[in-house]
Amino acid sequence: MKEFFVVIERDENGMYVGEVPQLTACYSQGRTLDELMTNIKEVIELCLEEEQAALSEFVGVQKVIV
């Protein structure tokens, strides 16, 4: 089993959008957080099947005030 981090935002329509920074173009959405997490797990499995390159290392999230 591998551990992945999901960056979650809420869009203008109230949908939750999640992206996995360690995998290229790995993102999904859902009406609830539970639905998003179910969907993102499926997408991660698909991304892992297609991606042969090394995974990038997730370092963290920083807040920047401009």
Rosetta constraint file for C-alpha pairs under 8 A:
AtomPair CA 4 CA 20 HARMONIC 6.84 0.50
AtomPair CA 4 CA 22 HARMONIC 7.19 0.50
AtomPair CA 5 CA 20 HARMONIC 5.91 0.50
AtomPair CA 5 CA 21 HARMONIC 7.20 0.50
AtomPair CA 5 CA 22 HARMONIC 7.73 0.50
AtomPair CA 5 CA 58 HARMONIC 7.45 0.50
AtomPair CA 6 CA 18 HARMONIC 5.84 0.50
AtomPair CA 6 CA 19 HARMONIC 5.42 0.50
AtomPair CA 6 CA 20 HARMONIC 4.80 0.50
AtomPair CA 6 CA 21 HARMONIC 7.23 0.50
AtomPair CA 7 CA 18 HARMONIC 5.41 0.50
AtomPair CA 7 CA 19 HARMONIC 5.23 0.50
AtomPair CA 7 CA 20 HARMONIC 6.40 0.50
AtomPair CA 7 CA 21 HARMONIC 7.51 0.50
AtomPair CA 8 CA 16 HARMONIC 6.63 0.50
AtomPair CA 8 CA 17 HARMONIC 5.58 0.50
AtomPair CA 8 CA 18 HARMONIC 4.41 0.50
AtomPair CA 8 CA 19 HARMONIC 6.66 0.50
AtomPair CA 9 CA 16 HARMONIC 5.75 0.50
AtomPair CA 9 CA 17 HARMONIC 5.27 0.50
AtomPair CA 9 CA 18 HARMONIC 6.49 0.50
AtomPair CA 10 CA 14 HARMONIC 5.68 0.50
AtomPair CA 10 CA 15 HARMONIC 5.48 0.50
AtomPair CA 10 CA 16 HARMONIC 4.50 0.50
AtomPair CA 10 CA 17 HARMONIC 5.96 0.50
AtomPair CA 11 CA 15 HARMONIC 5.47 0.50
AtomPair CA 11 CA 16 HARMONIC 6.47 0.50
AtomPair CA 11 CA 17 HARMONIC 6.94 0.50
AtomPair CA 14 CA 31 HARMONIC 7.37 0.50
AtomPair CA 15 CA 29 HARMONIC 6.62 0.50
AtomPair CA 15 CA 30 HARMONIC 5.84 0.50
AtomPair CA 15 CA 31 HARMONIC 5.03 0.50
AtomPair CA 15 CA 32 HARMONIC 7.26 0.50
AtomPair CA 16 CA 29 HARMONIC 5.39 0.50
AtomPair CA 16 CA 30 HARMONIC 5.31 0.50
AtomPair CA 16 CA 31 HARMONIC 6.12 0.50
AtomPair CA 16 CA 32 HARMONIC 6.52 0.50
AtomPair CA 16 CA 33 HARMONIC 6.56 0.50
AtomPair CA 16 CA 36 HARMONIC 6.53 0.50
AtomPair CA 17 CA 27 HARMONIC 7.28 0.50
AtomPair CA 17 CA 28 HARMONIC 5.87 0.50
AtomPair CA 17 CA 29 HARMONIC 4.29 0.50
AtomPair CA 17 CA 30 HARMONIC 6.71 0.50
AtomPair CA 17 CA 36 HARMONIC 7.14 0.50
AtomPair CA 18 CA 27 HARMONIC 5.44 0.50
AtomPair CA 18 CA 28 HARMONIC 5.46 0.50
AtomPair CA 18 CA 29 HARMONIC 5.98 0.50
AtomPair CA 18 CA 36 HARMONIC 6.99 0.50
AtomPair CA 18 CA 40 HARMONIC 7.04 0.50
AtomPair CA 19 CA 25 HARMONIC 7.92 0.50
AtomPair CA 19 CA 26 HARMONIC 5.82 0.50
AtomPair CA 19 CA 27 HARMONIC 4.17 0.50
AtomPair CA 19 CA 28 HARMONIC 6.68 0.50
AtomPair CA 19 CA 40 HARMONIC 7.95 0.50
AtomPair CA 20 CA 24 HARMONIC 7.89 0.50
AtomPair CA 20 CA 26 HARMONIC 5.54 0.50
AtomPair CA 20 CA 27 HARMONIC 6.23 0.50
AtomPair CA 20 CA 44 HARMONIC 7.91 0.50
AtomPair CA 21 CA 26 HARMONIC 7.56 0.50
AtomPair CA 21 CA 56 HARMONIC 7.81 0.50
AtomPair CA 21 CA 58 HARMONIC 6.65 0.50
AtomPair CA 22 CA 55 HARMONIC 5.72 0.50
AtomPair CA 22 CA 56 HARMONIC 4.84 0.50
AtomPair CA 22 CA 57 HARMONIC 6.12 0.50
AtomPair CA 22 CA 58 HARMONIC 5.97 0.50
AtomPair CA 23 CA 44 HARMONIC 7.93 0.50
AtomPair CA 23 CA 47 HARMONIC 7.01 0.50
AtomPair CA 23 CA 48 HARMONIC 7.99 0.50
AtomPair CA 23 CA 51 HARMONIC 7.93 0.50
AtomPair CA 23 CA 55 HARMONIC 6.43 0.50
AtomPair CA 23 CA 56 HARMONIC 7.11 0.50
AtomPair CA 24 CA 47 HARMONIC 7.79 0.50
AtomPair CA 26 CA 43 HARMONIC 6.53 0.50
AtomPair CA 26 CA 44 HARMONIC 6.58 0.50
AtomPair CA 26 CA 47 HARMONIC 6.47 0.50
AtomPair CA 27 CA 40 HARMONIC 6.58 0.50
AtomPair CA 27 CA 43 HARMONIC 7.00 0.50
AtomPair CA 28 CA 36 HARMONIC 6.77 0.50
AtomPair CA 28 CA 39 HARMONIC 6.29 0.50
AtomPair CA 28 CA 40 HARMONIC 5.50 0.50
AtomPair CA 28 CA 43 HARMONIC 7.08 0.50
AtomPair CA 29 CA 35 HARMONIC 7.80 0.50
AtomPair CA 29 CA 36 HARMONIC 5.16 0.50
AtomPair CA 29 CA 39 HARMONIC 6.96 0.50
AtomPair CA 29 CA 40 HARMONIC 7.49 0.50
AtomPair CA 30 CA 34 HARMONIC 7.80 0.50
AtomPair CA 30 CA 35 HARMONIC 5.00 0.50
AtomPair CA 30 CA 36 HARMONIC 4.15 0.50
AtomPair CA 30 CA 37 HARMONIC 7.92 0.50
AtomPair CA 30 CA 39 HARMONIC 7.18 0.50
AtomPair CA 31 CA 35 HARMONIC 6.35 0.50
AtomPair CA 31 CA 36 HARMONIC 7.03 0.50
AtomPair CA 32 CA 36 HARMONIC 6.16 0.50
AtomPair CA 33 CA 37 HARMONIC 6.12 0.50
AtomPair CA 34 CA 38 HARMONIC 6.26 0.50
AtomPair CA 35 CA 39 HARMONIC 6.15 0.50
AtomPair CA 36 CA 40 HARMONIC 5.95 0.50
AtomPair CA 37 CA 41 HARMONIC 6.15 0.50
AtomPair CA 38 CA 42 HARMONIC 6.71 0.50
AtomPair CA 39 CA 43 HARMONIC 6.38 0.50
AtomPair CA 40 CA 44 HARMONIC 6.01 0.50
AtomPair CA 41 CA 45 HARMONIC 6.37 0.50
AtomPair CA 42 CA 46 HARMONIC 6.44 0.50
AtomPair CA 43 CA 47 HARMONIC 6.06 0.50
AtomPair CA 44 CA 48 HARMONIC 6.08 0.50
AtomPair CA 45 CA 49 HARMONIC 6.35 0.50
AtomPair CA 46 CA 50 HARMONIC 6.45 0.50
AtomPair CA 47 CA 51 HARMONIC 5.79 0.50
AtomPair CA 48 CA 52 HARMONIC 7.55 0.50
